[in-house]
Amino acid sequence: MLVMMASLVMTSAFASVQIQPPVQHLFDGHTHYVDFMQQSDDIQHIVAEMKANHVDDMVIMGLPVQKKWSAIDTIEPLNPYDDNAKLYYYSATDEILARAIESLPKREQKKFHPFICGFNPTDKNAVAHIERMMAWHPHLWQGIGEILTRHGQITDLTEGETATANHPALSLVYDYAAQHHLPVLIHSDISPQNINKDSPFAQQPLYLSEIEFAVASHPTTIFIWAHAGLNSHLIPGNMVVLLDALLAKYHNLYIDLADYPLSYMIKKGKVNADWLALMEKYDDRFIFGTDMVKNFSDYAHILSLYQPLMHALSEKTAQKVFSDNMRNLLKFT
């Protein structure tokens, strides 16, 4: 079901950056400890990068799928797109993450806020895995995700049926999340990738109904929509208006700003004024994240890409987006 588009004054302009005091206690709301090969840097390296870049807290996850090294391929793939071998669901990703965090001193463990993701989102037994992780590592887990549903080529390469945000198996996960006050970070692209820009479908949010059904039918579950449903290949001309309508209608919906939204918001160091107006209007509903995967050596550079946004927002809103909003969501865990 598509929401009626809410009104938002559109300026089609880019706002000049105003320098504001730095945000206190940065909270990175979206990172991955492992890559699609389930490989990672040492957790101590991540701790060091956090300290060097003034990041106090971090939501961190595994990745729910692993790339297969097929017997017919002589070279081991390094990322999901190296060859046509499939991805398969890999539940040990959560245990890899848990053991890494628990290897740290207590004071450093507190910096990390791990989410459970190692389950098949088309399997009604997914909740059993979540319950097992909660029992094996009590008081560790603080959320669920990143759940991978519509995800372009990742979806095409993953074995089994297509995962969607409105899949019946995920309904059970959403119910569990609400009962245990666990926010759900979900990746659900708003439309297919690689559509020809001249296609009549290029501007259409073809998959919007899937994420909207999930949010609407589980009003007590907190949903964090990864990347705002965007992707580097998508061409959503009315995205700000669409998000305005969704945020007005669903108070349990939050927007993750990791990675892809940056290319829509920031051009040549200036932030789009329509996005700024939206974030100021819903200043408690947007969450900063970097989507770092495995190797954090480039952390300083990735963080620097968000500086124009941090400085263009009002000081109050910047503090919320880059720190307080995620912190407040996790108060109930």
Number of C-alpha atoms within 10 A of each C-alpha: 11 15 14 11 15 16 10 15 10 13 12 10 12 18 19 14 16 14 14 14 12 13 20 15 14 23 28 27 25 28 22 24 27 24 23 24 19 18 17 19 15 13 18 14 13 18 20 12 17 21 12 11 13 15 18 18 23 26 22 28 30 32 30 27 27 22 26 17 18 14 9 7 11 8 11 14 18 14 12 21 13 11 17 15 19 20 22 17 19 19 22 17 25 26 16 17 22 21 12 16 22 13 12 14 9 10 7 15 17 14 18 20 21 26 27 31 30 26 26 24 27 18 15 16 15 19 22 12 17 22 11 11 19 15 11 12 13 9 9 21 20 24 25 23 25 25 25 24 22 25 23 16 13 16 18 15 18 20 14 14 12 14 21 25 27 18 19 14 19 23 18 16 21 24 17 17 23 17 11 13 19 25 25 27 26 25 24 27 28 23 25 21 18 14 15 12 12 8 9 9 14 19 17 17 21 14 19 19 16 20 24 19 15 20 24 16 12 17 16 16 24 22 27 25 24 29 25 23 27 28 23 13 15 22 22 18 13 12 18 21 19 20 19 19 18 20 18 14 14 14 15 17 22 26 23 29 27 22 22 20 18 17 14 17 20 19 12 8 16 16 25 20 20 20 26 21 17 19 21 18 15 17 20 18 20 25 27 26 27 21 22 21 20 21 17 23 13 10 16 14 10 16 14 12 16 20 14 20 24 25 19 21 24 19 16 12 23 25 22 24 29 25 25 20 21 27 20 11 16 14 9 11 13
